[in-house]
Amino acid sequence: MWRLTARNAGRFAVHRVRRRFAPHHQRTELDDAFSLRTADDVARELGNMKGALMKAGQLLGFVVEALPDTAQQSLAQLYSDAPPMSADLAAGVVRDAFGRDPDHLFLDWQPQPAAAASIGQVHRAVTRDGREVAVKVQYPGVGRAIEADLANADVLYRLISSFTLKGLDTRALVDELRGRMRDELDYRIEAANLRELGQAFAGHPFVRLPALVEDWSAETVITTEWVDGLSWQEFLAQASPDARQLAGESIWRFAQHAILRLGVFNGDPHPGNYRFSPDGHVTFLDFGMVKRWAPGEWERLAPCMDAIIVERDPAMLVTAMEASGFLRPGHGLDPQAVYDYVSSPYRPYLTDRFRFTRDFMRDTVARIIDVNGPHAEVIAHVDMPPSFVMLDRVVWGVSAILGKLELEAPWRAMLLEYRIDAPPATALGRAELAWRGGSAH
């Protein structure tokens, strides 16, 4: 990481000199070229590192809209096209798990992975009874790498918070991430998550999950049915407006149903975890980083959401934030200033209709992290309760996806379906209500 930082710092210095003496019309071209070279370098290094740092690159690649398109496309390699481990190493993981080489376990085994990401890589295979399956094989040693990454993150966060984010309890945040990522390293936990969510969404009109293959799933190997479909980049390149609407609303509703009705949700919503049909139907993959609300967790967080979205009440928000741990008593902040800052990511739910755009995401991220801007005083006091870490990832991740799809919808009315059982606001809402077999009031 130090070498990567130093290399790109040197590249940036050279770029600034070239840019200063270049004609004005060439500066944008130089900026884009610099961003692309840097993103390629970062993607290559993080792809080789695996683990938590690669996950950070995945998140940056689709949430940070300030990056040029070419740089985002370069970082998009981290979704599923990272450098893989060797075929022999992958076969060794399978052999250690089941006592036999994959060539003997399966009727057909593809030694070259179909996808490679932060914790493991996926091989295509055919079982002895003829089922096409996806076999995810964990990288040896990735657990040690993640522990080292998180130990370094703890030091880095504490350093940053001592200068800027003074209200942040960084150790608690890292401990929450550590717990979720440790879960992700045990594929038996992922198998249990998939089994549970598969049952919860059985027969759902637009949410699809792959079936688990129990016989060939273990601590470091998990096998599911093979899912054909378009990758995120392929879908973006060819999807019609109707397909985009179906895909985006499906992803949004899947998250809301899991968070607000089940209390069990996937905390890793990056685009590599979806497969798309050309008409916009989505299959949801990878359930390693799943968050479950502990008793009382959501009950502490929900009043904050209600104060922002349902009541739109700054004083109520401050009271709720103090009770849930976002603010310490005695902060002296103006409630309206707190509301203006905290409600920034929730603007889509404060109006009857809203169009998510990439500009909205870029501007909102910039506002949230601007520690020297107009919200500096609020930022200095706000903490993030550990229970909010995974929910925050979902809020930003799903919003980024909707921004890239540029979807417009009655998001406020849709959210109230899940929060207060309001009547369904769209055709998908009506289909889901019928699936639930209930009636809205």
N, C-alpha and C positions, 0 to 999 in steps of 0.2 A: 504493500500500500504506500509506503514511503517512496519507493522508486517510482510508482505510478504518479504520485503527487508531484514529485520533483520533475519528472519528465514533462508533465503537462504544464507545470508552472513555467518551465523554460520555454515550452511551445507558446504559452500565452504571452510571455515577454516579447518574443520575436514577432508574434502576431500584432501586438500593439504598436511596435515600431513600424511594421509594414503598413498597417492601417493608417497611421498618422500621416505618412507621406504618399498614400495612394489617392488618386482622384476620387471625388465624392461618390461617383456612380459605381465605383468598384468596391466600396467598403462593405456593402451587404454581401456581395459574393465572397469576399475574404472572410467575413464573419461566419457564413454558412460552411465554408470549407474548413475553418478552424473547428467549429462545432462538430462536424462530421468526423474529422481526424481524432478529436478527443473522445467522442462517443465510441468510435471503433476500438480505440485503445482501452477504454474503460470496459467495454463489453467483452473484449478478449481476455483481459486480466480477471474480471469478476467471474466470467464463465469458467475459467480454469480453477478459480479458488473454491467454487461451490459454496454451500452453506449460507449463513446469514448475510454475508456481504453480497452474494449473488441475489438473494431475495431483495435486498435494498435496491440493487440495480434494476430488478424487475419493476418495483414500485415506482422508482424515479422515471423509468422509461415510458410509462403511460399516464402518470399523474401530473408531471411537471410540463405544462404546455408551453413554457417559455423556451423550450428546446425547439430548434428547427425540425421540420418533418424528417429530413435525412438522418439527423441524430437520433430521433425517436425510433426510426426504423432500424437503425443499427442496434440500439439497446433492446429492441423487440426480439433480437436473436436469443436473449436470455429467457424468453418464455418457454421455448422448447428446442432450440437449436444450439445449445451450448456445446462446447467440446465434450465428447463422450469418453467414458473409460473404455479400455480395450475389451475386445470380445472375450478373451481368456479370463480377464478379471471378473467380468459380469457372470460368466459361466461358473466361476469359482464361488461366487456368492450364492448362486442357485444350488450348487453342489453342497455347500456347507449347510444350507437350510433344509434340504430334502434327502441328502445322501446319494444323489445321482446327478449326472450331467444333464443339462436341459435337453440335449439330443435324445436321451433315453426317457426323460419324463414326458416329452411332447412328441406328437406325430410329426410336427414340423416346428422348427425354431429358427428365427431369423437372427443371426449373430450381430448384425448391424442394427443399432437401436433406431426406432422410429421417431423418438424424441428424447432429448436429454435436458434436464433442468437442474434445480438447486440441490435436491436431496438424492435424487436417483434418476434412472433413465428407463425408458419403456421399450420392450422388445415385443414384436409381434410373433404369435405362436398359434398352433392348432393343437387342441387336446386330443387324447387318444379316442375320445368319443366324437370327434369332428367339430368341436366348437372353436371358432376364431376368438382368440383372447389377447388381451394386453397384459404383459408381465412387467411390473415395475420392480426394478432391482436397485437396491440402495448402494451408494458409493461406499466402499470400505473406508473407515476413518472419518466419515463426514461428521459423526457425533463429536469427536475431539475438536474438529475444525470449528463447529458451531459454538462449543463451550469457550474456545479461545476468542472467537469473534465477539461473543457477548461479554466476556470479561473486558475486552478492549473497549466495547461500546459503553460499558459502565463508566470507565475512566473518562472517555471522551464526553459523554453526556454530562458528567459532573463538572468537567472543565468548562463546557459551554454554559451550563446553568449558573456557574459562579460569575460569569460576565453578563449574560443576557437573560435567560429564562430563569430568573431567580426564585420563582415560586415552585419550580418543578422538583418533585421527589423522584430523581432519576433512578435510584436503586430499586424502588418499587416497580417502576416501568420495566426495567430490564429483567427483574424477577418474573414478571408476568410473561414477557416474551420468552424467557428461558423455559418456563413451564409449558407454554404452548409448543415451542419448538422441540422440546424433549418428547412430548407426545407424538410429534410428527415423525420422530426417528423410529418409533415402534409401529410397524405396519399392522400389528395385531389391533392396535387402537384405531388405526384408520379403517380396518376391516369392520370393526364394531360400529364406527361412525357411519360407514356406508350402509351397513345392515339396518341401523336405526333409521337413518334418513330415507333409505329406500322404502321401508315400511310406511313411514310418515307421509311420503309423497306417492304411494302406490295408486295408480289410476288417475293421477293428476292430469288435467287437460293440456298443460303446456310445459310442465317440468319433467325432464327425463334424466334418470340416473342409471349408470351401467350396473348390471347384476354382478355381485361378488361371486368368485369361484373359490369356494371354501377350501377345497382339497390342496390347492397350490398357493396358499397364502400363509405367511409366517412372519417372524419379527422383521426380517430384512427383504422379504419378497411379498408382493401382493398381486393377485391375478384377478382381472375383471373381464367381462365380455368386451370384445373389440368394438369400438364405435367409429364408424366412418363419418366423415364430415369435413367441412371447411375449417381451416384455422382462422383466427381472428383477422389476420392481414388479408387472407383470401376472401373472407366474407366482406370486409370493408371495401375491397376493390370491386366487387360485383353485385352487392346487395341492392335490391330495389328499395324505394322508400317504405313500402308495406312490410318488406322483410326486416328492415332496420327497426321499424316500430314494434313488430312482434318480438324480435330478439331482445331489444332494450327493455321493453316492458316486462318480458318474461324474467330477465335477470333481476330487474328491480323487485318484482313481486316475489321471486324466490327468496331474496334476501329478507324482505319484510315479513313474509310468512314464517321463515325460520327464526328470525330475531324476536318478533313480537308475539307469535302464537306458540312456537315450539320451545323457545329459549335455548335452542341448539343451532349454531350457525357456523358456516365456513368463514374463517377470518383471513383467507388468502384469495381475494377475488380478482387476481390479475387475469388478463385475457387468455393466457395459455391454458387455463383451467376450463375452457369451454370448447365444444365442437358445434358447428352450425350447419343446418341444412340450408340449401339455397333459398327456401321460402321463409327462413327466419326461426325455425324451431331450434331449441338449444338443448344440448346434453351437457350436464354439469359433471365435471371430473375432479378428482383429487380432494379427499376429505381428511387430510392429515392434520391441518391446523384448524381444529374445530374448537369453538368456545361454547361452554355451557354456563348459563347463569347459575351461580351459587345462590342459595336461599338469601333473599333480601337484596341481591345485587341490582337487579332490574328495578326493584321498588325504590331504590335510592336514586337511580338515574332517570327514571320515567318522569318525575316532576319537572326536571330541567327541560325535557323535550316538550312537555305540555305547556310550560310557561312560555316557551319560544313560539310554538306552532299553534296550539289550541287557544291559549289565552292571550298571547302576545303582550305579556305583562312584565316590564323590566323589574319592578320590585319583587314580584313573585319569583322571577328567574334568580335574582341575587339570593333570596332566601333558600331556594332549592339548591343552588350551587354551594352555599355554605353547608347545608345539611349533607350533601353528597361528597364533599371533599374537594370540589373545584376551587373554592375560595376559603381562606381562613378568616374567622371572625375578626373584626377590627380593621379590615382593609381600607375602609373609608372611601371606596370607589363610588362614583356616580352610577346608579342603576341603569340609566339610559346609555352611558358609555359602555357598560358591560354588555347590555343587550345588543348594541350596534356591532360590537366585535364578535360576540359568541354566535349571533344569528347569521353571520356572513355565509357559512356553508349551507344554511337552511333557507336561503332566499327563494328557492323553487317552491317551497311549501307555505310561503306567506302571501301568495297571490293565486287567483283562480286558475290561470294558465301560465306556463313558463316553458321557454325553450332552453334546454341545456346546450351550451356551446363551448368550444375550446377557449374562447375569449373569457367566458365566465369562469372557467376553471383556472386559467392563468391569473386573472385578476384576483380571484378569491384566495388562491395559494399565496400570492404576493402580499395580500392584506394580512393574512393570518401569521406569516413569518416575519413581518416588517417590525423588528424590535425597536427601531428608531423612528417609526412613523406615528401617525395620530393615535394609535391604540397602544403606545408603548407602556403607559401606566397600567393598563389592564393586563397586558402580557406579563408584566413583571410580577403580578400577584397570582395569576391563574396557575393552578396545578392540574394534573390529569390523574384522576383516580385509576389505579391499575385495572379495575374492571372495565374501564372505558377504552383501553388500548385497542382491543380487537374490534370493537364496534367502530372506532374511529377509522381503522383501516378499511372497513366495509363502506362507511360513508364516503370516504374519498375515492376508493376504488370504483364503486358503482357509479358515482358522479362523473368520474373521468370517462368511463365507458359511455355513459349517456351523452357526455359532451362531444365525444368523437363521432357518435351516431347522430348528433344534433337533433335530439328528439324533443318534441313539444307535446305536452299532455296536461291534464288537470291533476298535477302531482299532489296538491294539497288535499283534494277530495279523495284521491287514491290512498294517501297515507292515513286519512281518518277512517277508511275502511278497516285498517288493521289496528288503529289505536282505540277507536270508540265504536267499532262495529257500524259505521255509517253505511248507507246503501252503496252498492258498487257504481263506480263512475265510468267504467269502460266495459267493452265486450269481454275482455279477459277477466275483469273483476266479476262479471256475471257468471262466467264459466266456472271460475274458482268457487264462487258461492254455491253454485249448483253441485259441484263436486263435494263440498263440505256438507251438503245436505241440510243447510240451515237457512235462516231468513234474517235479513238485516232489519234493524229497527231505527 
